[in-house]
C-alpha cells in the first residue's frame, strides 16, 4: 500500500506529465522522449544495479520534472526485469513508491545469494552459446566441415558445463 508521501509523489508525477503534454504515465512510456531517455540510461553494456545481468529496464528513483524530461539521468537506474519487479512490488503484490522500491533494489542480496548468482551465470552462458550459434548461421557455416567441427566442440563444452553443475549440486 502506498504511503501518503508516495501518493503525493505520484500526483506530482501526473501533474508534471500533464504539463509536458502526456495524458498518463503509460502514454509517456510509449513516447519518443522516453525512448531516447531510456536509450541513454541503458547505455551499451549497461548492467542491472542489483544482480549484474544485462539491464533491460530503467528504474526511476524519483519522479522530478528534470528526471521525466531527461535533463537529469542521475536518478534513473539500469535494471533487469526480474529485479525491477521484485523491487517495485511487495511480497503481497502491492505497488511500492519509488523511494521504497529503490531501497529494496539496493538491499537485494543478489550476489550473496548463491541461487541467484547461479541463475545469472547460467543466463550468461546461454547468451554466449546462442550468440555463437547466431554468428555461425550469419556466416553461413551451417553445412561446412569447419562448422560441424565447431558445433561438436560447442556441444562438448555445453555438456561439460551441465555435468559440472550437476556435480556441484550433488555436493550440496
Rosetta blueprint (number, residue, H / E / L):
1 X L
2 X L
3 X L
4 X H
5 X H
6 X H
7 X H
8 X H
9 X H
10 X H
11 X H
12 X H
13 X H
14 X H
15 X H
16 X H
17 X H
18 X H
19 X H
20 X L
21 X L
22 X L
23 X L
24 X L
25 X H
26 X H
27 X H
28 X H
29 X H
30 X L
31 X L
32 X H
33 X H
34 X H
35 X H
36 X H
37 X H
38 X H
39 X H
40 X H
41 X H
42 X L
43 X L
44 X L
45 X L
46 X L
47 X E
48 X L
49 X L
50 X L
51 X L
52 X L
53 X L
54 X E
55 X L
56 X L
57 X E
58 X E
59 X E
60 X E
61 X L
62 X L
63 X L
64 X L
65 X H
66 X H
67 X H
68 X H
69 X L
70 X L
71 X L
72 X L
73 X L
74 X L
75 X L
76 X E
77 X E
78 X E
79 X E
80 X L
81 X H
82 X H
83 X H
84 X H
85 X H
86 X H
87 X H
88 X H
89 X E
90 X L
91 X L
92 X L
93 X L
94 X L
95 X E
96 X L
97 X L
98 X H
99 X H
100 X H
101 X H
102 X H
103 X H
104 X H
105 X H
106 X H
107 X H
108 X L
109 X L
110 X L
111 X L
112 X L
113 X L
114 X H
115 X H
116 X H
117 X H
118 X H
119 X H
120 X H
121 X H
122 X H
123 X H
124 X H
125 X H
126 X H
127 X H
128 X H
129 X H
130 X H
131 X H
132 X H
133 X H
134 X H
135 X H
136 X H
137 X H
138 X H
139 X L
140 X L
141 X L
142 X L
143 X L
144 X L
145 X H
146 X H
147 X H
148 X H
149 X H
150 X H
151 X H
152 X H
153 X H
154 X H
155 X H
156 X H
157 X H
158 X H
159 X H
160 X H
161 X H
162 X H
163 X H
164 X H
165 X H
166 X H
167 X H
168 X H
169 X H
170 X H
171 X H
172 X L
